[in-house]
Amino acid sequence: MIRGYTAIVDEASLGLAVTAFVRVTLERHTEETTREFEESIRSIDEILDCYVMTGGSDYLLRVMAPDLQSYERFVRQRLHKVKAIGSIDTGFAYGVVKRSMLLPYPG
């Protein structure tokens, strides 16, 4: 049940002031395209989480950066180089209402 242990680090103390949620839609939905995209995403450190989604986008990424200029460089120099991306739509978090590390236990 336990997959590991971790420390909870304050992002601001590391200078990571920008949290972006990036919705990605692939240009094609083949097995090869999906595999290449997912392999590329796993190798990019700024991407903390990547979820496969239903609805209007294929993936949701959580990205952290020091500032908006750094985020722009990340998109232009890293994300745009990932093959198979058809569109990118970014929303920025400007506050946190709740962040929990506890999982709801169905028992």
Secondary structure, 3 states (H helix, E strand, C coil): CCCCCCCCCCCHHHCCCEEEEEEEEECCCCHHHHHHHHHHHHCCCCEEEEEECCCCCCEEEEEEECCHHHHHHHHHHCHHHCCCEEEEEEEEECCCCCCCCCCCCCC
